[in-house]
Amino acid sequence: MTAKLVQGYEVVIGFETHAQLSTESKIFSRAPTAFGAEPNTQACAVDLALPGTLPVMNVGAVERAIQLGLAIGSHIAPRSIFARKNYFYPDLPKGYQISQYEIPVVQGGEISFYLGEQKRTVRLVRAHLEEDAGKSLHEDFIGQSGIDLNRAGTPLLEIVTEPDIRSSEEAVAYAKELHKIVTWIGICDGNMQEGSFRCDANVSVRKPGAPLGTRREIKNLNSFKFMQQAIDYEVRWQIEQIEDGKAIEQATVLFDPDTGETRAMRTKEDAADYRYFPDPDLPPLVIAEEWVARVKAQMPELPRAMAARFVADYGLPEYDATTLTQSKAMAAYFEATTQACGQPKLASNWVMGEVSRRLNAAERGIEQALVSPDALALIIKRISDGTISNNAAKQVFDLLWAGGQLQGKPHHPDYVDRIIEEQGLKQMNDSGALEKIIDEVIAANPDNVAQFKAGKDKAFNALVGQVMKASKGKANPQQVNDLLRSKLA
């Protein structure tokens, strides 16, 4: 894929994502990790770094790291070590963060996704375990700041990519795919508003073929919409600076959604500034092959494996299969519909089309679909057996959805046939009645008949339209085409 140039510059983006792991307790203590508690009610002596306390590794956090490594084709290090990352912020009780530096637990791997209909792959450098810091609370109305240490020690998996991403659109597509994977396998709830899935984008620009430019890191992007806006602004800003003859300084920046601009927060540190050294309180993390095998046996079917199965078992195009496995719920809805109607491609078309359109308009997840898989399957059956046309099927679907809104839940499938009957949506399958309508249309449109016989196909389409209008949309379109052509032959 040729990189898209912005004003003659190539955009280069790398991602660092902090996924909060779904353990009930913290990474080195038994303190709870539940969101929304009163400040400083979920921080124990270990989290506060009181004298004499020692960290103890949370087995559940390690197993979740192994799960991610298995899901993205990474190497699971049989031996990894923890380090102290030294920096001094008020919300970091120890004055350092326990992280992994030289030997991370997850190494390499890749994530593939679609950008439109084009497949892209982003390589991963690593994913390492670490603890979260606390949170500074700034009360502007009283002019004071406070520290909430509830998050201190919460387990994180930091997932780092190579600088393989070349546009804001691609960055969002990558982040959505990673979000899908971590939520699919259940290692993270993916709640961006609560900080469970936080993305940092390292952005630089360069002339094609030139060395990598100086990067600026956009921190804590907590929505896909803001992610794209922030990267687009940062790219434009960097290009303007370079065109004005100014040098880009490596920095950490924040995005302000109100202004749509990024602003520098601090000069970006390098690894040397953190003075990493092995944590003397934690022994090396040893992961035996048997442990990896046990975790693998408990893994759910992965999205890419399920997509491959949809292609093999249902004959779907790869694009359809990938789209339908964007979430477990969507995949389950599609499979339930397919098993009930026996028409996988039609089921795919409806789930990706009308169902997704309605859900997007209502900002709902497919778990809240107001047409059940069984009802959708019956609509598809009625199209296949010629009871209703595609246009009538959409009317049935819309009426079912509207009825579901009134009741707050999907209608029973039996409502499909009831709606067809009550709304008079059955196709006209009486060839005698249809022939009469066609004869009347031919007689009333001699000019179109003459144009068709002169080789103009548009005239034939006009005649078909007149027949469908005269039948009030109830005629079977294929039957109309066949009878009309035979009469005009």
C-alpha positions as CSV (number, residue, x, y, z in Angstrom):
1,M,0.0,0.0,0.0
2,T,1.4,3.4,-1.0
3,A,1.5,5.8,1.9
4,K,-0.8,8.7,1.6
5,L,1.1,12.0,1.5
6,V,-0.1,15.1,3.3
7,Q,1.2,18.3,1.6
8,G,4.1,16.3,0.3
9,Y,5.0,14.7,3.7
10,E,4.7,11.1,4.8
11,V,3.0,10.6,8.2
12,V,4.6,8.1,10.6
13,I,2.7,6.9,13.6
14,G,3.5,4.4,16.4
15,F,1.1,3.5,19.2
16,E,1.4,2.8,22.9
17,T,-1.8,1.5,24.4
18,H,-2.4,0.9,28.1
19,A,-5.0,-1.8,28.6
20,Q,-6.2,-2.1,32.2
21,L,-6.4,-5.8,33.0
22,S,-9.6,-7.3,34.2
23,T,-8.3,-8.7,37.5
24,E,-10.3,-8.1,40.7
25,S,-7.2,-7.1,42.6
26,K,-4.1,-5.1,41.8
27,I,-0.9,-6.3,40.2
28,F,1.2,-6.5,43.3
29,S,-1.4,-6.4,46.1
30,R,-4.8,-7.6,47.1
31,A,-6.4,-4.2,47.0
32,P,-9.5,-4.1,44.7
33,T,-9.6,-2.4,41.3
34,A,-13.3,-1.6,41.0
35,F,-14.0,1.8,39.3
36,G,-15.8,4.6,41.0
37,A,-14.9,4.1,44.6
38,E,-14.5,7.1,46.9
39,P,-10.9,8.5,46.6
40,N,-8.2,6.7,48.6
41,T,-10.5,3.8,49.7
42,Q,-8.9,1.2,47.5
43,A,-5.2,1.7,48.3
44,C,-3.4,-0.7,50.7
45,A,0.0,-0.4,52.4
46,V,1.7,-2.0,49.4
47,D,0.1,0.5,47.0
48,L,1.1,3.4,49.3
49,A,4.7,2.0,49.4
50,L,4.8,2.1,53.2
51,P,8.1,0.9,54.8
52,G,8.5,-2.9,55.0
53,T,5.9,-3.8,52.3
54,L,6.8,-6.1,49.4
55,P,5.1,-6.6,46.1
56,V,3.6,-10.0,45.2
57,M,2.9,-10.8,41.5
58,N,-0.8,-11.3,40.6
59,V,-1.1,-14.6,38.6
60,G,-4.3,-13.4,36.9
61,A,-2.4,-10.5,35.4
62,V,0.3,-12.8,34.0
63,E,-2.3,-15.1,32.5
64,R,-4.0,-12.2,30.7
65,A,-0.7,-11.1,29.2
66,I,-0.2,-14.7,27.9
67,Q,-3.7,-14.5,26.4
68,L,-2.9,-11.4,24.4
69,G,0.4,-12.9,23.2
70,L,-1.4,-16.0,22.0
71,A,-4.1,-13.9,20.3
72,I,-1.7,-11.8,18.3
73,G,1.0,-14.5,17.4
74,S,3.6,-13.2,19.8
75,H,6.5,-14.9,21.5
76,I,5.8,-15.5,25.2
77,A,9.1,-15.0,27.0
78,P,9.9,-18.0,29.2
79,R,11.7,-15.6,31.5
80,S,11.1,-11.9,31.9
81,I,12.1,-9.4,34.5
82,F,10.6,-6.3,36.2
83,A,12.4,-3.0,36.5
84,R,11.9,0.3,38.4
85,K,11.1,3.2,36.2
86,N,12.1,6.3,38.2
87,Y,10.2,9.6,38.0
88,F,8.7,11.9,40.5
89,Y,5.0,12.9,40.3
90,P,2.7,13.5,43.3
91,D,0.5,10.6,42.3
92,L,3.3,8.0,42.3
93,P,3.7,6.9,45.9
94,K,7.0,5.0,45.6
95,G,8.8,7.6,43.4
96,Y,9.1,4.9,40.8
97,Q,6.8,2.7,38.7
98,I,7.3,-1.1,38.5
99,S,7.4,-2.0,34.8
100,Q,9.3,-4.2,32.4
101,Y,12.1,-2.8,30.3
102,E,14.8,-5.1,28.9
103,I,12.9,-8.4,28.7
104,P,9.1,-8.0,28.4
105,V,6.7,-10.9,28.8
106,V,5.2,-10.5,25.3
107,Q,7.5,-10.0,22.3
108,G,6.6,-9.3,18.7
109,G,3.4,-10.2,17.1
110,E,1.1,-8.4,14.7
111,I,-2.4,-7.1,14.3
112,S,-4.2,-7.1,10.9
113,F,-7.4,-5.2,10.1
114,Y,-9.2,-3.7,7.1
115,L,-9.0,0.0,6.1
116,G,-12.0,0.1,3.8
117,E,-11.6,-3.1,1.8
118,Q,-7.8,-3.1,2.0
119,K,-6.1,-5.3,4.5
120,R,-3.3,-3.7,6.6
121,T,-1.0,-5.2,9.2
122,V,0.8,-3.4,12.0
123,R,3.8,-5.1,13.7
124,L,4.1,-5.1,17.5
125,V,7.4,-4.5,19.3
126,R,6.2,-5.8,22.7
127,A,3.6,-5.9,25.4
128,H,4.8,-5.6,29.0
129,L,3.2,-5.7,32.4
130,E,3.3,-2.7,34.7
131,E,1.4,-0.9,37.5
132,D,-0.7,2.2,37.1
133,A,-0.1,5.4,39.0
134,G,-2.6,7.3,41.0
135,K,-4.6,10.3,39.8
136,S,-4.2,14.0,40.5
137,L,-7.5,15.8,41.2
138,H,-7.7,19.5,40.4
139,E,-10.5,21.4,42.1
140,D,-10.5,24.6,40.2
141,F,-13.4,26.1,42.1
142,I,-11.5,26.0,45.4
143,G,-8.0,26.4,43.9
144,Q,-6.7,23.1,45.4
145,S,-5.4,19.8,44.1
146,G,-5.6,16.4,45.7
147,I,-4.3,12.9,45.1
148,D,-6.5,9.8,44.6
149,L,-4.4,6.6,45.0
150,N,-7.2,4.2,44.1
151,R,-5.6,3.5,40.7
152,A,-2.1,3.1,42.1
153,G,-1.0,-0.5,41.4
154,T,-3.8,-1.3,39.0
155,P,-2.5,-3.9,36.5
156,L,-1.7,-2.6,33.0
157,L,-0.5,-4.2,29.8
158,E,1.3,-1.7,27.7
159,I,1.1,-2.7,24.0
160,V,3.7,-1.0,21.7
161,T,3.8,-1.0,17.9
162,E,6.5,-0.4,15.4
163,P,6.0,2.9,13.5
164,D,4.0,1.2,10.8
165,I,0.9,3.4,10.7
166,R,0.7,6.0,8.0
167,S,-2.5,8.0,8.5
168,S,-5.0,9.0,11.2
169,E,-7.6,6.7,9.6
170,E,-5.2,3.8,9.8
171,A,-4.5,4.7,13.4
172,V,-8.1,4.6,14.4
173,A,-8.6,1.3,12.5
174,Y,-5.7,-0.3,14.4
175,A,-6.9,1.0,17.7
176,K,-10.4,-0.4,17.1
177,E,-9.0,-3.8,16.1
178,L,-6.8,-3.9,19.3
179,H,-9.8,-2.8,21.3
180,K,-11.8,-5.7,19.8
181,I,-9.2,-8.2,20.6
182,V,-8.7,-7.3,24.3
183,T,-12.4,-7.2,24.9
184,W,-13.1,-10.4,22.9
185,I,-10.7,-12.5,24.9
186,G,-11.9,-10.8,28.1
187,I,-8.6,-9.4,29.4
188,C,-9.8,-5.7,29.5
189,D,-13.3,-4.2,29.6
190,G,-12.2,-1.6,27.0
191,N,-14.0,1.3,28.7
192,M,-12.2,4.3,27.3
193,Q,-14.2,6.9,29.3
194,E,-13.2,5.2,32.6
195,G,-9.5,4.9,31.4
196,S,-9.4,1.1,30.9
197,F,-8.1,1.5,27.4
198,R,-5.9,4.5,26.9
199,C,-4.0,5.2,23.7
200,D,-0.9,7.4,23.1
201,A,0.1,8.2,19.5
202,N,3.7,9.0,18.6
203,V,3.4,11.2,15.5
204,S,6.1,12.5,13.2
205,V,6.3,13.6,9.6
206,R,9.1,13.3,6.9
207,K,9.7,13.7,3.2
208,P,9.3,10.4,1.4
209,G,12.5,8.4,1.8
210,A,14.0,10.7,4.4
211,P,15.0,9.5,7.9
212,L,12.3,9.4,10.6
213,G,11.3,12.8,11.9
214,T,11.2,13.9,15.5
215,R,8.1,12.5,17.2
216,R,5.7,14.1,19.6
217,E,3.6,11.8,21.8
218,I,-0.1,12.6,22.1
219,K,-1.1,11.2,25.5
220,N,-4.3,9.7,26.8
221,L,-6.6,9.6,23.8
222,N,-9.9,8.3,25.2
223,S,-12.1,8.2,22.2
224,F,-11.7,7.1,18.5
225,K,-13.2,10.4,17.3
226,F,-10.7,12.5,19.3
227,M,-7.9,10.2,18.3
228,Q,-8.4,11.0,14.6
229,Q,-8.9,14.8,15.3
230,A,-5.8,14.9,17.5
231,I,-3.5,13.2,15.0
232,D,-4.8,15.3,12.0
233,Y,-4.1,18.5,13.9
234,E,-0.7,17.4,15.1
235,V,0.3,16.4,11.5
236,R,-0.8,19.8,10.2
237,W,1.0,21.6,13.0
238,Q,4.3,19.7,12.5
239,I,4.2,20.4,8.7
240,E,3.6,24.1,9.3
241,Q,6.5,24.3,11.7
242,I,8.9,22.6,9.3
243,E,7.7,24.7,6.3
244,D,8.4,27.8,8.5
245,G,11.9,26.6,9.0
246,K,11.4,25.6,12.7
247,A,12.7,22.4,14.2
248,I,10.3,19.9,15.9
249,E,11.2,19.3,19.6
250,Q,10.4,15.9,21.0
251,A,7.6,16.4,23.5
252,T,4.6,15.0,25.2
253,V,1.4,16.8,24.2
254,L,-2.3,16.7,25.2
255,F,-5.3,17.1,22.9
256,D,-8.0,19.6,23.8
257,P,-11.4,18.5,22.3
258,D,-12.9,22.0,22.9
259,T,-10.3,23.7,20.7
260,G,-9.4,20.8,18.5
261,E,-5.7,21.5,19.1
262,T,-2.8,19.8,20.8
263,R,-0.6,21.6,23.3
264,A,2.8,20.7,24.7
265,M,2.7,19.4,28.3
266,R,6.4,18.6,28.9
267,T,9.6,17.8,27.0
268,K,9.5,14.1,26.2
269,E,11.8,11.9,28.3
270,D,14.0,9.2,26.8
271,A,14.6,5.8,28.5
272,A,17.9,7.1,30.0
273,D,15.9,9.7,31.9
274,Y,14.0,7.1,33.8
275,R,17.2,5.4,35.1
276,Y,15.7,1.8,34.7
277,F,17.2,-0.9,36.9
278,P,16.0,-4.4,37.9
279,D,13.5,-4.4,40.8
280,P,15.3,-6.1,43.7
281,D,12.0,-7.0,45.4
282,L,10.6,-9.1,42.4
283,P,12.3,-12.3,41.1
284,P,12.2,-13.0,37.4
285,L,8.8,-14.0,36.0
286,V,9.1,-17.6,34.7
287,I,6.4,-19.0,32.4
288,A,6.6,-22.7,31.7
289,E,5.3,-24.1,28.4
290,E,2.7,-26.1,30.4
291,W,1.3,-22.8,31.7
292,V,1.0,-21.3,28.2
293,A,-0.6,-24.6,27.0
294,R,-3.1,-24.4,29.9
295,V,-4.0,-20.8,29.1
296,K,-4.3,-21.6,25.4
297,A,-6.8,-24.4,26.1
298,Q,-9.1,-22.0,27.9
299,M,-9.0,-19.3,25.2
300,P,-12.2,-18.6,23.2
301,E,-12.3,-18.9,19.4
302,L,-10.3,-15.8,18.2
303,P,-11.8,-13.3,15.8
304,R,-9.4,-14.2,12.9
305,A,-10.0,-17.9,13.4
306,M,-13.8,-17.3,13.5
307,A,-13.5,-15.2,10.3
308,A,-11.6,-18.0,8.6
309,R,-14.3,-20.4,9.6
310,F,-17.0,-18.1,8.2
311,V,-15.2,-18.1,4.9
312,A,-14.7,-21.9,4.9
313,D,-18.1,-23.0,6.3
314,Y,-20.4,-20.3,5.0
315,G,-18.6,-19.3,1.8
316,L,-18.5,-15.7,2.8
317,P,-16.0,-13.2,1.3
318,E,-13.1,-12.4,3.6
319,Y,-14.3,-8.8,3.9
320,D,-17.8,-10.0,5.1
321,A,-16.2,-12.5,7.6
322,T,-13.9,-9.9,9.1
323,T,-16.7,-7.3,9.4
324,L,-19.0,-9.8,11.1
325,T,-16.4,-10.7,13.7
326,Q,-16.0,-7.2,14.9
327,S,-17.5,-8.3,18.1
328,K,-18.7,-11.6,19.7
329,A,-22.2,-10.3,19.8
330,M,-22.3,-9.5,16.1
331,A,-20.8,-12.9,15.2
332,A,-23.4,-14.7,17.4
333,Y,-26.2,-12.7,15.8
334,F,-25.1,-13.6,12.3
335,E,-24.6,-17.3,13.1
336,A,-28.0,-17.5,14.8
337,T,-29.7,-15.9,11.8
338,T,-27.8,-18.1,9.3
339,Q,-28.6,-21.3,11.2
340,A,-32.3,-20.3,11.2
341,C,-32.6,-19.4,7.6
342,G,-29.8,-21.4,5.8
343,Q,-28.8,-18.4,3.7
344,P,-25.4,-17.2,5.0
345,K,-24.7,-14.6,2.3
346,L,-28.2,-13.1,2.6
347,A,-27.8,-13.1,6.4
348,S,-24.5,-11.4,6.1
349,N,-25.9,-8.7,3.7
350,W,-28.7,-7.9,6.1
351,V,-26.6,-7.8,9.3
352,M,-24.0,-5.6,7.6
353,G,-26.7,-3.5,5.9
354,E,-30.1,-2.9,7.5
355,V,-29.3,-4.1,11.0
356,S,-26.0,-2.1,11.2
357,R,-27.6,1.0,9.7
358,R,-30.4,1.0,12.3
359,L,-27.9,0.3,15.2
360,N,-25.6,3.1,14.1
361,A,-28.5,5.6,13.8
362,A,-29.7,4.7,17.3
363,E,-26.1,4.4,18.7
364,R,-26.8,0.9,20.0
365,G,-24.8,-2.2,20.2
366,I,-26.1,-5.3,18.4
367,E,-27.0,-6.7,21.8
368,Q,-29.8,-4.1,21.7
369,A,-31.1,-5.0,18.2
370,L,-34.9,-4.7,18.0
371,V,-35.2,-7.4,15.4
372,S,-34.2,-10.8,16.7
373,P,-32.1,-13.3,14.7
374,D,-35.1,-15.6,14.3
375,A,-37.3,-12.7,13.0
376,L,-34.6,-11.6,10.5
377,A,-34.2,-15.3,9.4
378,L,-37.9,-15.5,8.7
379,I,-37.8,-12.3,6.6
380,I,-34.9,-13.8,4.6
381,K,-36.9,-17.0,4.1
382,R,-39.9,-15.0,2.9
383,I,-37.7,-13.3,0.3
384,S,-36.2,-16.7,-0.8
385,D,-39.6,-18.4,-1.2
386,G,-41.0,-15.5,-3.2
387,T,-43.5,-14.4,-0.6
388,I,-42.2,-10.8,-0.5
389,S,-39.8,-8.7,-2.5
390,N,-36.6,-7.1,-1.2
391,N,-38.4,-3.7,-0.9
392,A,-41.3,-5.3,1.0
393,A,-38.8,-7.1,3.2
394,K,-37.3,-3.7,4.3
395,Q,-40.8,-2.5,5.1
396,V,-41.3,-5.5,7.3
397,F,-38.0,-5.0,9.0
398,D,-38.7,-1.3,9.6
399,L,-42.1,-2.1,11.1
400,L,-40.6,-4.8,13.3
401,W,-37.9,-2.4,14.6
402,A,-40.5,0.3,15.3
403,G,-42.6,-2.3,17.2
404,G,-39.6,-3.3,19.2
405,Q,-39.0,0.3,20.2
406,L,-42.6,0.5,21.5
407,Q,-42.2,-2.7,23.5
408,G,-38.6,-2.2,24.5
409,K,-37.7,-5.7,23.2
410,P,-37.7,-7.6,19.8
411,H,-41.0,-8.9,18.5
412,H,-41.6,-12.6,18.2
413,P,-40.8,-14.0,14.7
414,D,-44.5,-14.8,14.2
415,Y,-45.0,-11.0,13.7
416,V,-43.2,-11.3,10.3
417,D,-46.1,-13.2,8.7
418,R,-48.7,-11.1,10.5
419,I,-47.1,-7.9,9.2
420,I,-46.9,-9.3,5.6
421,E,-50.6,-10.2,5.7
422,E,-51.9,-7.0,7.5
423,Q,-49.9,-4.6,5.3
424,G,-50.7,-6.5,2.1
425,L,-47.0,-7.0,1.2
426,K,-47.3,-10.4,-0.5
427,Q,-45.8,-10.5,-4.0
428,M,-48.2,-11.0,-6.9
429,N,-47.4,-14.6,-8.1
430,D,-50.6,-14.9,-10.2
431,S,-49.1,-15.0,-13.7
432,G,-52.5,-14.4,-15.3
433,A,-53.0,-11.2,-13.4
434,L,-49.5,-10.1,-14.0
435,E,-49.7,-10.7,-17.7
436,K,-52.8,-8.5,-17.9
437,I,-50.9,-5.6,-16.2
438,I,-48.0,-6.1,-18.6
439,D,-50.3,-6.0,-21.6
440,E,-51.8,-2.8,-20.4
441,V,-48.4,-1.2,-19.8
442,I,-47.2,-2.2,-23.3
443,A,-50.3,-0.8,-24.9
444,A,-50.0,2.5,-22.9
445,N,-46.3,3.0,-23.7
446,P,-45.7,2.5,-27.5
447,D,-42.7,4.9,-27.5
448,N,-40.8,2.9,-24.9
449,V,-41.6,-0.3,-26.7
450,A,-40.3,1.1,-30.0
451,Q,-37.1,2.4,-28.3
452,F,-36.5,-1.0,-26.6
453,K,-36.9,-2.8,-29.9
454,A,-34.4,-0.3,-31.4
455,G,-31.8,-1.5,-28.8
456,K,-32.2,1.0,-25.9
457,D,-32.2,-0.9,-22.6
458,K,-33.2,2.1,-20.6
459,A,-36.6,1.9,-22.3
460,F,-37.0,-1.7,-21.0
461,N,-36.2,-0.5,-17.4
462,A,-38.9,2.2,-17.8
463,L,-41.4,-0.4,-18.8
464,V,-40.5,-2.6,-15.8
465,G,-41.0,0.5,-13.5
466,Q,-44.4,1.1,-15.0
467,V,-45.4,-2.6,-14.3
468,M,-44.1,-2.4,-10.7
469,K,-46.0,0.8,-10.2
470,A,-49.2,-0.6,-11.6
471,S,-48.9,-3.7,-9.3
472,K,-48.2,-1.4,-6.3
473,G,-44.8,-3.0,-5.9
474,K,-46.3,-6.5,-5.4
475,A,-45.1,-8.0,-8.6
476,N,-42.1,-10.4,-8.5
477,P,-39.4,-8.4,-10.3
478,Q,-37.8,-11.4,-11.9
479,Q,-41.1,-12.6,-13.1
480,V,-41.9,-9.2,-14.6
481,N,-38.5,-9.2,-16.4
482,D,-39.1,-12.7,-17.9
483,L,-42.7,-12.1,-19.0
484,L,-42.0,-8.6,-20.4
485,R,-39.1,-9.8,-22.4
486,S,-41.0,-12.8,-23.8
487,K,-43.9,-10.5,-24.9
488,L,-41.5,-8.0,-26.5
489,A,-39.5,-10.6,-28.3
